[in-house]
Amino acid sequence: MPNTNPHPEIDLYEITTANTFARNVIAGFKSAWPALADWWQAVDDALSDAVALCEQVTRLSADLDRTRRDRANLRAAMRATLAAHADGEADPLWYLRDELDAAESAADAARRPR
């Protein structure tokens, strides 16, 4: 799977792994110091949110990559259509129809539950 992280200098996997470790440590602290359970719970909730945000960034980055690729493919099909028209091809719109059909199929596949 390609790296879909928009900021490669931020290691989302490392953040998720560190947060999982920290949440395990917090579970131990909660049992050792029950008087601070509310405070530890707040820290645990924040760490949990960070993991969810990492997952969301990964998902949105993949969506952005697909959108950019689809746009580039459509632009190439438009150029091919214009060139085919200039060359006098019988069906210059074939290139555009073909790409639109392919893009629709890819979009449908991306919407299917995993």
Kinemage of the C-alpha trace (Angstrom):
@kinemage 1
@onewidth
@group {chain A} dominant
@subgroup {mainchain}
@vectorlist {calphas} color= white
{ca met a 1} P 0.000 0.000 0.000
{ca pro a 2} L 1.451 3.376 -0.959
{ca asn a 3} L 2.194 5.914 1.726
{ca thr a 4} L -0.818 8.217 1.674
{ca asn a 5} L 0.418 10.419 4.502
{ca pro a 6} L 0.364 14.027 3.251
{ca his a 7} L 3.211 14.911 5.625
{ca pro a 8} L 5.822 12.135 5.484
{ca glu a 9} L 7.807 13.824 8.254
{ca ile a 10} L 4.934 12.868 10.593
{ca asp a 11} L 4.925 9.110 11.134
{ca leu a 12} L 1.268 8.263 11.726
{ca tyr a 13} L 2.097 4.618 12.408
{ca glu a 14} L 4.607 5.633 15.076
{ca ile a 15} L 2.065 7.941 16.694
{ca thr a 16} L -0.527 5.171 16.766
{ca thr a 17} L 1.961 2.673 18.201
{ca ala a 18} L 3.195 5.105 20.872
{ca asn a 19} L -0.364 5.984 21.828
{ca thr a 20} L -1.274 2.318 22.199
{ca phe a 21} L 1.702 1.836 24.500
{ca ala a 22} L 0.829 4.981 26.496
{ca arg a 23} L -2.771 3.837 26.879
{ca asn a 24} L -1.534 0.539 28.330
{ca val a 25} L 0.660 2.444 30.796
{ca ile a 26} L -2.287 4.637 31.756
{ca ala a 27} L -4.393 1.550 32.436
{ca gly a 28} L -1.758 0.527 34.983
{ca phe a 29} L -1.694 4.005 36.552
{ca lys a 30} L -5.478 4.017 36.853
{ca ser a 31} L -5.399 0.828 38.875
{ca ala a 32} L -2.409 2.000 40.977
{ca trp a 33} L -3.876 5.442 41.765
{ca pro a 34} L -7.651 5.175 41.689
{ca ala a 35} L -7.973 8.667 43.200
{ca leu a 36} L -6.640 10.062 39.902
{ca ala a 37} L -8.832 7.829 37.729
{ca asp a 38} L -10.750 10.766 36.234
{ca trp a 39} L -7.541 12.543 35.261
{ca trp a 40} L -6.050 9.381 33.756
{ca gln a 41} L -9.292 8.787 31.880
{ca ala a 42} L -9.068 12.272 30.341
{ca val a 43} L -5.503 11.563 29.172
{ca asp a 44} L -6.576 8.169 27.819
{ca asp a 45} L -9.468 9.795 25.920
{ca ala a 46} L -7.105 12.351 24.370
{ca leu a 47} L -4.723 9.617 23.252
{ca ser a 48} L -7.638 7.668 21.813
{ca asp a 49} L -8.689 10.751 19.852
{ca ala a 50} L -5.167 11.085 18.436
{ca val a 51} L -5.315 7.519 17.106
{ca ala a 52} L -8.714 8.194 15.531
{ca leu a 53} L -7.339 11.371 13.933
{ca cys a 54} L -4.385 9.439 12.475
{ca glu a 55} L -6.801 6.948 10.942
{ca gln a 56} L -8.920 9.771 9.531
{ca val a 57} L -5.865 11.532 8.042
{ca thr a 58} L -4.817 8.272 6.386
{ca arg a 59} L -8.308 7.726 4.953
{ca leu a 60} L -8.651 11.314 3.710
{ca ser a 61} L -5.164 11.258 2.202
{ca ala a 62} L -6.025 8.106 0.255
{ca asp a 63} L -9.228 9.779 -0.975
{ca leu a 64} L -7.219 12.820 -2.066
{ca asp a 65} L -4.722 10.626 -3.931
{ca arg a 66} L -7.571 8.855 -5.760
{ca thr a 67} L -9.184 12.183 -6.639
{ca arg a 68} L -5.913 13.586 -7.995
{ca arg a 69} L -5.317 10.444 -10.061
{ca asp a 70} L -8.878 10.505 -11.440
{ca arg a 71} L -8.516 14.183 -12.344
{ca ala a 72} L -5.212 13.530 -14.135
{ca asn a 73} L -6.743 10.623 -16.045
{ca leu a 74} L -9.749 12.722 -17.083
{ca arg a 75} L -7.478 15.545 -18.213
{ca ala a 76} L -5.434 13.090 -20.300
{ca ala a 77} L -8.644 11.738 -21.838
{ca met a 78} L -9.763 15.279 -22.696
{ca arg a 79} L -6.440 15.966 -24.390
{ca ala a 80} L -6.654 12.687 -26.303
{ca thr a 81} L -10.197 13.563 -27.378
{ca leu a 82} L -9.093 16.971 -28.666
{ca ala a 83} L -6.118 15.434 -30.489
{ca ala a 84} L -8.339 12.733 -32.010
{ca his a 85} L -10.779 15.391 -33.177
{ca ala a 86} L -7.924 17.400 -34.713
{ca asp a 87} L -6.676 14.247 -36.453
{ca gly a 88} L -10.143 13.617 -37.874
{ca glu a 89} L -10.767 10.319 -36.093
{ca ala a 90} L -14.246 8.887 -36.571
{ca asp a 91} L -15.112 8.798 -32.848
{ca pro a 92} L -12.886 11.235 -30.957
{ca leu a 93} L -15.167 11.176 -27.906
{ca trp a 94} L -14.349 7.490 -27.385
{ca tyr a 95} L -11.343 8.450 -25.225
{ca leu a 96} L -13.469 10.557 -22.925
{ca arg a 97} L -16.300 8.005 -22.716
{ca asp a 98} L -13.825 5.248 -21.953
{ca glu a 99} L -12.211 7.214 -19.106
{ca leu a 100} L -15.549 8.297 -17.685
{ca asp a 101} L -16.723 4.669 -17.634
{ca ala a 102} L -13.459 3.572 -15.969
{ca ala a 103} L -13.595 6.406 -13.413
{ca glu a 104} L -17.186 5.532 -12.548
{ca ser a 105} L -16.253 1.899 -11.990
{ca ala a 106} L -13.321 2.844 -9.720
{ca ala a 107} L -15.506 5.233 -7.727
{ca asp a 108} L -18.172 2.547 -7.311
{ca ala a 109} L -15.526 0.088 -6.112
{ca ala a 110} L -14.169 2.634 -3.604
{ca arg a 111} L -17.666 3.077 -2.115
{ca arg a 112} L -18.135 -0.627 -1.443
{ca pro a 113} L -17.844 -1.666 2.200
{ca arg a 114} L -14.526 -3.255 3.131
